[in-house]
Amino acid sequence: MPYTQPQPGRYRRLKDGAEVQVIGCTGGEWNDSVAVRSPRLTHVRLENFWKKYEAAK
């Protein structure tokens, strides 16, 4: 099942509101990687990204 690739920009984690900066994405499949810039992360699997993050307002 294809997933929507996040566009570069700011997103926030649903759990605690922490912000991350999306740099890019390797594709639209569940196991592709989303490159992020944050104090603790560098990559998130695309399948998990949309479960844990939303666009910052």
All heavy atoms as TSV, in Angstrom:
chain	resi	resn	atom	element	x	y	z
A	1	MET	N	N	0.842	-1.174	0.000
A	1	MET	CA	C	0.000	0.000	0.000
A	1	MET	C	C	0.890	1.241	0.000
A	1	MET	O	O	1.744	1.392	0.870
A	1	MET	CB	C	-0.880	-0.021	1.244
A	1	MET	CG	C	-1.694	1.240	1.418
A	1	MET	SD	S	-2.915	1.132	2.706
A	1	MET	CE	C	-1.980	1.589	4.131
A	2	PRO	N	N	0.705	2.157	-0.953
A	2	PRO	CA	C	1.526	3.364	-0.979
A	2	PRO	C	C	1.119	4.355	0.117
A	2	PRO	O	O	-0.057	4.468	0.459
A	2	PRO	CB	C	1.276	3.942	-2.363
A	2	PRO	CG	C	0.003	3.339	-2.838
A	2	PRO	CD	C	-0.157	2.048	-2.118
A	3	TYR	N	N	2.094	5.044	0.645
A	3	TYR	CA	C	1.887	6.062	1.666
A	3	TYR	C	C	2.203	7.428	1.070
A	3	TYR	O	O	3.015	7.541	0.161
A	3	TYR	CB	C	2.811	5.833	2.864
A	3	TYR	CG	C	2.393	4.700	3.747
A	3	TYR	CD1	C	2.698	3.392	3.425
A	3	TYR	CD2	C	1.694	4.936	4.915
A	3	TYR	CE1	C	2.321	2.344	4.244
A	3	TYR	CE2	C	1.309	3.901	5.745
A	3	TYR	CZ	C	1.630	2.606	5.399
A	3	TYR	OH	O	1.249	1.575	6.211
A	4	THR	N	N	1.592	8.473	1.598
A	4	THR	CA	C	1.884	9.827	1.172
A	4	THR	C	C	3.236	10.253	1.723
A	4	THR	O	O	3.485	10.105	2.921
A	4	THR	CB	C	0.804	10.795	1.692
A	4	THR	OG1	O	-0.464	10.353	1.234
A	4	THR	CG2	C	1.057	12.203	1.218
A	5	GLN	N	N	4.091	10.761	0.864
A	5	GLN	CA	C	5.395	11.226	1.302
A	5	GLN	C	C	5.249	12.604	1.941
A	5	GLN	O	O	4.606	13.479	1.362
A	5	GLN	CB	C	6.348	11.328	0.126
A	5	GLN	CG	C	6.680	10.009	-0.495
A	5	GLN	CD	C	7.678	10.176	-1.628
A	5	GLN	OE1	O	8.491	11.072	-1.613
A	5	GLN	NE2	N	7.587	9.303	-2.609
A	6	PRO	N	N	5.823	12.814	3.118
A	6	PRO	CA	C	5.752	14.142	3.726
A	6	PRO	C	C	6.631	15.131	2.960
A	6	PRO	O	O	7.713	14.787	2.505
A	6	PRO	CB	C	6.277	13.916	5.146
A	6	PRO	CG	C	7.137	12.712	5.042
A	6	PRO	CD	C	6.541	11.861	3.961
A	7	GLN	N	N	6.134	16.327	2.801
A	7	GLN	CA	C	6.906	17.388	2.160
A	7	GLN	C	C	7.913	17.947	3.173
A	7	GLN	O	O	7.666	17.924	4.382
A	7	GLN	CB	C	5.974	18.517	1.705
A	7	GLN	CG	C	4.998	18.081	0.631
A	7	GLN	CD	C	5.718	17.618	-0.627
A	7	GLN	OE1	O	6.624	18.291	-1.108
A	7	GLN	NE2	N	5.327	16.472	-1.140
A	8	PRO	N	N	9.042	18.433	2.714
A	8	PRO	CA	C	9.989	19.061	3.641
A	8	PRO	C	C	9.310	20.189	4.402
A	8	PRO	O	O	8.505	20.935	3.848
A	8	PRO	CB	C	11.082	19.600	2.709
A	8	PRO	CG	C	11.016	18.706	1.515
A	8	PRO	CD	C	9.549	18.387	1.344
A	9	GLY	N	N	9.628	20.269	5.682
A	9	GLY	CA	C	9.028	21.298	6.531
A	9	GLY	C	C	8.951	20.851	7.973
A	9	GLY	O	O	9.520	19.833	8.361
A	10	ARG	N	N	8.220	21.608	8.780
A	10	ARG	CA	C	8.091	21.328	10.210
A	10	ARG	C	C	6.896	20.436	10.484
A	10	ARG	O	O	5.814	20.636	9.938
A	10	ARG	CB	C	7.923	22.637	10.973
A	10	ARG	CG	C	9.146	23.488	10.961
A	10	ARG	CD	C	8.991	24.773	11.777
A	10	ARG	NE	N	7.738	24.857	12.486
A	10	ARG	CZ	C	7.003	25.957	12.576
A	10	ARG	NH1	N	7.384	27.052	12.013
A	10	ARG	NH2	N	5.871	25.962	13.251
A	11	TYR	N	N	7.109	19.466	11.381
A	11	TYR	CA	C	6.050	18.561	11.839
A	11	TYR	C	C	6.171	18.455	13.349
A	11	TYR	O	O	7.226	18.725	13.913
A	11	TYR	CB	C	6.214	17.171	11.202
A	11	TYR	CG	C	5.929	17.182	9.719
A	11	TYR	CD1	C	6.894	17.602	8.813
A	11	TYR	CD2	C	4.696	16.786	9.233
A	11	TYR	CE1	C	6.640	17.629	7.458
A	11	TYR	CE2	C	4.427	16.803	7.870
A	11	TYR	CZ	C	5.403	17.225	6.994
A	11	TYR	OH	O	5.141	17.263	5.658
A	12	ARG	N	N	5.086	18.072	13.999
A	12	ARG	CA	C	5.158	17.895	15.450
A	12	ARG	C	C	4.697	16.509	15.825
A	12	ARG	O	O	3.820	15.930	15.189
A	12	ARG	CB	C	4.375	18.964	16.194
A	12	ARG	CG	C	2.912	18.894	16.060
A	12	ARG	CD	C	2.240	19.995	16.893
A	12	ARG	NE	N	0.817	19.811	16.833
A	12	ARG	CZ	C	0.130	19.065	17.673
A	12	ARG	NH1	N	0.727	18.462	18.663
A	12	ARG	NH2	N	-1.170	18.917	17.529
A	13	ARG	N	N	5.317	15.983	16.888
A	13	ARG	CA	C	4.986	14.648	17.385
A	13	ARG	C	C	3.682	14.733	18.160
A	13	ARG	O	O	3.493	15.615	18.995
A	13	ARG	CB	C	6.126	14.141	18.262
A	13	ARG	CG	C	5.992	12.693	18.632
A	13	ARG	CD	C	7.236	12.097	19.240
A	13	ARG	NE	N	7.861	12.988	20.191
A	13	ARG	CZ	C	9.185	13.126	20.312
A	13	ARG	NH1	N	9.995	12.426	19.569
A	13	ARG	NH2	N	9.686	13.956	21.193
A	14	LEU	N	N	2.762	13.828	17.895
A	14	LEU	CA	C	1.448	13.826	18.535
A	14	LEU	C	C	1.551	13.593	20.044
A	14	LEU	O	O	0.790	14.164	20.814
A	14	LEU	CB	C	0.553	12.761	17.902
A	14	LEU	CG	C	0.237	12.966	16.419
A	14	LEU	CD1	C	-0.491	11.748	15.878
A	14	LEU	CD2	C	-0.550	14.232	16.199
A	15	LYS	N	N	2.480	12.762	20.463
A	15	LYS	CA	C	2.595	12.371	21.867
A	15	LYS	C	C	2.914	13.544	22.784
A	15	LYS	O	O	2.287	13.712	23.821
A	15	LYS	CB	C	3.670	11.294	21.988
A	15	LYS	CG	C	3.861	10.747	23.384
A	15	LYS	CD	C	4.779	9.550	23.352
A	15	LYS	CE	C	6.151	9.940	23.817
A	15	LYS	NZ	N	7.063	8.802	23.924
A	16	ASP	N	N	3.882	14.372	22.388
A	16	ASP	CA	C	4.319	15.436	23.293
A	16	ASP	C	C	4.508	16.800	22.633
A	16	ASP	O	O	4.925	17.744	23.279
A	16	ASP	CB	C	5.615	15.035	23.997
A	16	ASP	CG	C	6.746	14.768	23.029
A	16	ASP	OD1	O	6.583	14.986	21.826
A	16	ASP	OD2	O	7.810	14.324	23.491
A	17	GLY	N	N	4.200	16.910	21.353
A	17	GLY	CA	C	4.288	18.189	20.671
A	17	GLY	C	C	5.683	18.612	20.240
A	17	GLY	O	O	5.866	19.719	19.746
A	18	ALA	N	N	6.684	17.748	20.404
A	18	ALA	CA	C	8.048	18.081	20.003
A	18	ALA	C	C	8.103	18.253	18.479
A	18	ALA	O	O	7.486	17.500	17.740
A	18	ALA	CB	C	9.021	16.993	20.443
A	19	GLU	N	N	8.845	19.269	18.033
A	19	GLU	CA	C	8.944	19.526	16.594
A	19	GLU	C	C	10.146	18.859	15.967
A	19	GLU	O	O	11.194	18.740	16.591
A	19	GLU	CB	C	9.007	21.034	16.330
A	19	GLU	CG	C	7.674	21.704	16.489
A	19	GLU	CD	C	7.626	23.064	15.839
A	19	GLU	OE1	O	8.569	23.440	15.115
A	19	GLU	OE2	O	6.635	23.753	16.067
A	20	VAL	N	N	9.960	18.412	14.726
A	20	VAL	CA	C	11.048	17.875	13.912
A	20	VAL	C	C	10.996	18.565	12.562
A	20	VAL	O	O	9.945	19.053	12.139
A	20	VAL	CB	C	10.976	16.341	13.729
A	20	VAL	CG1	C	11.068	15.616	15.046
A	20	VAL	CG2	C	9.732	15.931	12.991
A	21	GLN	N	N	12.109	18.599	11.892
A	21	GLN	CA	C	12.208	19.161	10.549
A	21	GLN	C	C	12.391	18.012	9.572
A	21	GLN	O	O	13.360	17.271	9.673
A	21	GLN	CB	C	13.403	20.122	10.483
A	21	GLN	CG	C	13.602	20.788	9.160
A	21	GLN	CD	C	12.634	21.928	8.930
A	21	GLN	OE1	O	12.155	22.533	9.855
A	21	GLN	NE2	N	12.350	22.194	7.685
A	22	VAL	N	N	11.463	17.827	8.643
A	22	VAL	CA	C	11.597	16.795	7.615
A	22	VAL	C	C	12.492	17.346	6.511
A	22	VAL	O	O	12.262	18.440	5.997
A	22	VAL	CB	C	10.225	16.378	7.056
A	22	VAL	CG1	C	10.381	15.495	5.827
A	22	VAL	CG2	C	9.419	15.644	8.102
A	23	ILE	N	N	13.515	16.568	6.185
A	23	ILE	CA	C	14.472	16.966	5.147
A	23	ILE	C	C	14.116	16.314	3.822
A	23	ILE	O	O	14.248	16.921	2.764
A	23	ILE	CB	C	15.901	16.572	5.575
A	23	ILE	CG1	C	16.232	17.270	6.887
A	23	ILE	CG2	C	16.910	16.915	4.501
A	23	ILE	CD1	C	17.455	16.719	7.565
A	24	GLY	N	N	13.675	15.055	3.850
A	24	GLY	CA	C	13.340	14.348	2.625
A	24	GLY	C	C	12.788	12.974	2.918
A	24	GLY	O	O	12.714	12.544	4.062
A	25	CYS	N	N	12.402	12.269	1.852
A	25	CYS	CA	C	11.837	10.928	1.973
A	25	CYS	C	C	12.326	10.095	0.799
A	25	CYS	O	O	12.447	10.609	-0.322
A	25	CYS	CB	C	10.317	11.027	1.983
A	25	CYS	SG	S	9.483	9.471	2.299
A	26	THR	N	N	12.609	8.820	1.033
A	26	THR	CA	C	13.179	7.969	-0.013
A	26	THR	C	C	12.136	7.349	-0.931
A	26	THR	O	O	12.493	6.776	-1.949
A	26	THR	CB	C	14.028	6.835	0.598
A	26	THR	OG1	O	13.202	6.040	1.448
A	26	THR	CG2	C	15.201	7.388	1.371
A	27	GLY	N	N	10.858	7.416	-0.603
A	27	GLY	CA	C	9.833	6.830	-1.458
A	27	GLY	C	C	8.485	6.797	-0.785
A	27	GLY	O	O	8.286	7.419	0.251
A	28	GLY	N	N	7.550	6.029	-1.357
A	28	GLY	CA	C	6.194	5.992	-0.841
A	28	GLY	C	C	5.752	4.661	-0.286
A	28	GLY	O	O	4.572	4.469	-0.016
A	29	GLU	N	N	6.662	3.731	-0.112
A	29	GLU	CA	C	6.314	2.425	0.455
A	29	GLU	C	C	6.476	2.443	1.973
A	29	GLU	O	O	7.190	3.274	2.523
A	29	GLU	CB	C	7.186	1.335	-0.148
A	29	GLU	CG	C	6.970	1.140	-1.644
A	29	GLU	CD	C	5.546	0.719	-1.978
A	29	GLU	OE1	O	4.978	-0.139	-1.271
A	29	GLU	OE2	O	4.990	1.245	-2.949
A	30	TRP	N	N	5.859	1.499	2.658
A	30	TRP	CA	C	5.844	1.471	4.122
A	30	TRP	C	C	7.234	1.453	4.739
A	30	TRP	O	O	7.459	2.020	5.796
A	30	TRP	CB	C	5.034	0.281	4.624
A	30	TRP	CG	C	5.708	-1.043	4.366
A	30	TRP	CD1	C	5.610	-1.789	3.236
A	30	TRP	CD2	C	6.605	-1.731	5.223
A	30	TRP	NE1	N	6.379	-2.912	3.335
A	30	TRP	CE2	C	7.008	-2.911	4.554
A	30	TRP	CE3	C	7.111	-1.483	6.493
A	30	TRP	CZ2	C	7.894	-3.816	5.118
A	30	TRP	CZ3	C	7.987	-2.392	7.057
A	30	TRP	CH2	C	8.368	-3.543	6.365
A	31	ASN	N	N	8.192	0.802	4.090
A	31	ASN	CA	C	9.523	0.652	4.689
A	31	ASN	C	C	10.520	1.703	4.210
A	31	ASN	O	O	11.692	1.625	4.547
A	31	ASN	CB	C	10.062	-0.748	4.424
A	31	ASN	CG	C	10.225	-1.039	2.944
A	31	ASN	OD1	O	9.667	-0.352	2.107
A	31	ASN	ND2	N	10.959	-2.080	2.633
A	32	ASP	N	N	10.068	2.715	3.462
A	32	ASP	CA	C	10.963	3.802	3.074
A	32	ASP	C	C	11.268	4.677	4.279
A	32	ASP	O	O	10.586	4.625	5.301
A	32	ASP	CB	C	10.343	4.624	1.947
A	32	ASP	CG	C	10.412	3.895	0.612
A	32	ASP	OD1	O	11.466	3.288	0.338
A	32	ASP	OD2	O	9.430	3.908	-0.129
A	33	SER	N	N	12.284	5.483	4.147
A	33	SER	CA	C	12.793	6.256	5.268
A	33	SER	C	C	12.515	7.746	5.088
A	33	SER	O	O	12.657	8.285	3.994
A	33	SER	CB	C	14.300	6.015	5.375
A	33	SER	OG	O	14.820	6.649	6.491
A	34	VAL	N	N	12.107	8.387	6.185
A	34	VAL	CA	C	11.917	9.835	6.209
A	34	VAL	C	C	13.104	10.421	6.972
A	34	VAL	O	O	13.330	10.071	8.126
A	34	VAL	CB	C	10.595	10.215	6.916
A	34	VAL	CG1	C	10.429	11.727	6.964
A	34	VAL	CG2	C	9.406	9.564	6.234
A	35	ALA	N	N	13.868	11.276	6.320
A	35	ALA	CA	C	15.007	11.925	6.970
A	35	ALA	C	C	14.501	13.127	7.753
A	35	ALA	O	O	13.814	13.988	7.210
A	35	ALA	CB	C	16.035	12.362	5.937
A	36	VAL	N	N	14.813	13.155	9.048
A	36	VAL	CA	C	14.379	14.255	9.909
A	36	VAL	C	C	15.571	14.838	10.653
A	36	VAL	O	O	16.594	14.189	10.833
A	36	VAL	CB	C	13.303	13.801	10.923
A	36	VAL	CG1	C	12.053	13.327	10.223
A	36	VAL	CG2	C	13.816	12.739	11.853
A	37	ARG	N	N	15.396	16.071	11.071
A	37	ARG	CA	C	16.405	16.734	11.895
A	37	ARG	C	C	15.745	17.061	13.228
A	37	ARG	O	O	14.784	17.814	13.285
A	37	ARG	CB	C	16.887	18.015	11.221
A	37	ARG	CG	C	17.991	18.701	11.991
A	37	ARG	CD	C	18.521	19.896	11.247
A	37	ARG	NE	N	19.108	19.435	9.981
A	37	ARG	CZ	C	19.104	20.145	8.865
A	37	ARG	NH1	N	18.559	21.334	8.840
A	37	ARG	NH2	N	19.658	19.668	7.766
A	38	SER	N	N	16.238	16.450	14.278
A	38	SER	CA	C	15.756	16.698	15.629
A	38	SER	C	C	16.885	16.338	16.582
A	38	SER	O	O	17.863	15.720	16.175
A	38	SER	CB	C	14.504	15.872	15.924
A	38	SER	OG	O	14.826	14.534	16.207
A	39	PRO	N	N	16.747	16.701	17.855
A	39	PRO	CA	C	17.828	16.382	18.805
A	39	PRO	C	C	18.111	14.888	18.955
A	39	PRO	O	O	19.231	14.495	19.228
A	39	PRO	CB	C	17.324	16.957	20.118
A	39	PRO	CG	C	16.349	18.011	19.736
A	39	PRO	CD	C	15.725	17.539	18.454
A	40	ARG	N	N	17.111	14.028	18.736
A	40	ARG	CA	C	17.313	12.604	19.008
A	40	ARG	C	C	17.198	11.698	17.797
A	40	ARG	O	O	17.611	10.549	17.851
A	40	ARG	CB	C	16.298	12.149	20.054
A	40	ARG	CG	C	16.460	12.905	21.364
A	40	ARG	CD	C	15.523	12.437	22.407
A	40	ARG	NE	N	15.845	11.072	22.774
A	40	ARG	CZ	C	15.032	10.254	23.387
A	40	ARG	NH1	N	13.835	10.655	23.706
A	40	ARG	NH2	N	15.402	9.037	23.693
A	41	LEU	N	N	16.610	12.159	16.682
A	41	LEU	CA	C	16.345	11.295	15.531
A	41	LEU	C	C	17.034	11.791	14.274
A	41	LEU	O	O	17.284	12.976	14.125
A	41	LEU	CB	C	14.842	11.257	15.235
A	41	LEU	CG	C	13.947	10.599	16.249
A	41	LEU	CD1	C	12.498	10.806	15.852
A	41	LEU	CD2	C	14.241	9.121	16.351
A	42	THR	N	N	17.306	10.856	13.362
A	42	THR	CA	C	17.785	11.223	12.031
A	42	THR	C	C	16.897	10.619	10.949
A	42	THR	O	O	16.821	11.173	9.865
A	42	THR	CB	C	19.234	10.761	11.800
A	42	THR	OG1	O	19.322	9.344	11.962
A	42	THR	CG2	C	20.191	11.452	12.748
A	43	HIS	N	N	16.235	9.484	11.256
A	43	HIS	CA	C	15.363	8.825	10.287
A	43	HIS	C	C	14.175	8.184	10.995
A	43	HIS	O	O	14.301	7.742	12.129
A	43	HIS	CB	C	16.113	7.725	9.527
A	43	HIS	CG	C	17.141	8.259	8.608
A	43	HIS	ND1	N	18.403	8.587	9.032
A	43	HIS	CD2	C	17.090	8.543	7.291
A	43	HIS	CE1	C	19.089	9.033	8.001
A	43	HIS	NE2	N	18.319	9.020	6.933
A	44	VAL	N	N	13.047	8.145	10.295
A	44	VAL	CA	C	11.835	7.491	10.787
A	44	VAL	C	C	11.280	6.682	9.622
A	44	VAL	O	O	11.267	7.150	8.491
A	44	VAL	CB	C	10.778	8.521	11.235
A	44	VAL	CG1	C	9.505	7.833	11.690
A	44	VAL	CG2	C	11.306	9.426	12.322
A	45	ARG	N	N	10.833	5.457	9.880
A	45	ARG	CA	C	10.212	4.661	8.822
A	45	ARG	C	C	8.889	5.323	8.439
A	45	ARG	O	O	8.119	5.757	9.287
A	45	ARG	CB	C	9.982	3.232	9.309
A	45	ARG	CG	C	9.633	2.292	8.156
A	45	ARG	CD	C	9.661	0.870	8.572
A	45	ARG	NE	N	8.601	0.648	9.560
A	45	ARG	CZ	C	8.591	-0.347	10.417
A	45	ARG	NH1	N	9.560	-1.223	10.438
A	45	ARG	NH2	N	7.601	-0.469	11.262
A	46	LEU	N	N	8.603	5.415	7.153
A	46	LEU	CA	C	7.425	6.122	6.655
A	46	LEU	C	C	6.131	5.606	7.272
A	46	LEU	O	O	5.246	6.386	7.612
A	46	LEU	CB	C	7.368	6.031	5.127
A	46	LEU	CG	C	6.238	6.784	4.437
A	46	LEU	CD1	C	6.258	8.264	4.795
A	46	LEU	CD2	C	6.319	6.594	2.942
A	47	GLU	N	N	6.010	4.309	7.450
A	47	GLU	CA	C	4.813	3.730	8.058
A	47	GLU	C	C	4.560	4.326	9.443
A	47	GLU	O	O	3.427	4.643	9.800
A	47	GLU	CB	C	4.974	2.219	8.167
A	47	GLU	CG	C	3.825	1.533	8.854
A	47	GLU	CD	C	4.071	0.046	9.015
A	47	GLU	OE1	O	5.193	-0.349	9.364
A	47	GLU	OE2	O	3.126	-0.710	8.782
A	48	ASN	N	N	5.612	4.501	10.226
A	48	ASN	CA	C	5.479	5.043	11.580
A	48	ASN	C	C	5.353	6.558	11.594
A	48	ASN	O	O	4.786	7.122	12.529
A	48	ASN	CB	C	6.667	4.625	12.439
A	48	ASN	CG	C	6.658	3.148	12.702
A	48	ASN	OD1	O	5.609	2.517	12.726
A	48	ASN	ND2	N	7.833	2.581	12.882
A	49	PHE	N	N	5.882	7.222	10.584
A	49	PHE	CA	C	5.863	8.683	10.572
A	49	PHE	C	C	4.442	9.223	10.682
A	49	PHE	O	O	4.163	10.079	11.515
A	49	PHE	CB	C	6.538	9.219	9.300
A	49	PHE	CG	C	6.583	10.719	9.258
A	49	PHE	CD1	C	7.576	11.402	9.926
A	49	PHE	CD2	C	5.615	11.441	8.575
A	49	PHE	CE1	C	7.607	12.789	9.913
A	49	PHE	CE2	C	5.640	12.819	8.553
A	49	PHE	CZ	C	6.648	13.494	9.227
A	50	TRP	N	N	3.524	8.731	9.867
A	50	TRP	CA	C	2.168	9.268	9.874
A	50	TRP	C	C	1.369	8.840	11.100
A	50	TRP	O	O	0.346	9.452	11.418
A	50	TRP	CB	C	1.440	8.892	8.588
A	50	TRP	CG	C	1.987	9.631	7.411
A	50	TRP	CD1	C	2.573	9.081	6.314
A	50	TRP	CD2	C	2.035	11.043	7.221
A	50	TRP	NE1	N	2.974	10.065	5.456
A	50	TRP	CE2	C	2.654	11.284	5.984
A	50	TRP	CE3	C	1.620	12.142	7.966
A	50	TRP	CZ2	C	2.858	12.580	5.489
A	50	TRP	CZ3	C	1.829	13.419	7.454
A	50	TRP	CH2	C	2.436	13.619	6.242
A	51	LYS	N	N	1.817	7.808	11.802
A	51	LYS	CA	C	1.163	7.421	13.058
A	51	LYS	C	C	1.581	8.344	14.199
A	51	LYS	O	O	0.842	8.533	15.152
A	51	LYS	CB	C	1.537	5.989	13.435
A	51	LYS	CG	C	0.972	4.946	12.526
A	51	LYS	CD	C	1.453	3.573	12.958
A	51	LYS	CE	C	1.019	2.498	11.991
A	51	LYS	NZ	N	1.572	1.185	12.366
A	52	LYS	N	N	2.796	8.918	14.103
A	52	LYS	CA	C	3.363	9.657	15.225
A	52	LYS	C	C	3.490	11.163	15.009
A	52	LYS	O	O	3.676	11.902	15.967
A	52	LYS	CB	C	4.753	9.112	15.536
A	52	LYS	CG	C	4.731	7.673	15.989
A	52	LYS	CD	C	6.107	7.172	16.270
A	52	LYS	CE	C	6.064	5.709	16.718
A	52	LYS	NZ	N	7.383	5.211	17.044
A	53	TYR	N	N	3.370	11.648	13.769
A	53	TYR	CA	C	3.607	13.054	13.471
A	53	TYR	C	C	2.486	13.669	12.652
A	53	TYR	O	O	1.787	12.979	11.925
A	53	TYR	CB	C	4.930	13.235	12.711
A	53	TYR	CG	C	6.130	12.845	13.514
A	53	TYR	CD1	C	6.610	11.549	13.482
A	53	TYR	CD2	C	6.789	13.754	14.324
A	53	TYR	CE1	C	7.710	11.167	14.224
A	53	TYR	CE2	C	7.892	13.401	15.070
A	53	TYR	CZ	C	8.340	12.096	15.021
A	53	TYR	OH	O	9.414	11.720	15.760
A	54	GLU	N	N	2.332	15.000	12.760
A	54	GLU	CA	C	1.422	15.760	11.919
A	54	GLU	C	C	2.077	17.082	11.581
A	54	GLU	O	O	3.034	17.504	12.246
A	54	GLU	CB	C	0.093	15.995	12.616
A	54	GLU	CG	C	0.154	16.951	13.796
A	54	GLU	CD	C	-1.200	17.193	14.436
A	54	GLU	OE1	O	-2.173	16.524	14.073
A	54	GLU	OE2	O	-1.270	18.068	15.306
A	55	ALA	N	N	1.579	17.748	10.547
A	55	ALA	CA	C	2.158	19.026	10.130
A	55	ALA	C	C	2.024	20.044	11.258
A	55	ALA	O	O	0.983	20.130	11.918
A	55	ALA	CB	C	1.470	19.524	8.876
A	56	ALA	N	N	3.082	20.822	11.478
A	56	ALA	CA	C	3.051	21.866	12.500
A	56	ALA	C	C	2.179	23.018	12.020
A	56	ALA	O	O	2.157	23.322	10.833
A	56	ALA	CB	C	4.464	22.347	12.801
A	57	LYS	N	N	1.500	23.627	12.929
A	57	LYS	CA	C	0.601	24.743	12.569
A	57	LYS	C	C	1.220	26.057	12.901
A	57	LYS	O	O	1.987	26.257	13.727
A	57	LYS	CB	C	-0.716	24.568	13.292
A	57	LYS	CG	C	-1.433	23.328	12.838
A	57	LYS	CD	C	-2.697	23.094	13.614
A	57	LYS	CE	C	-3.433	21.938	13.042
A	57	LYS	NZ	N	-3.522	20.801	13.873
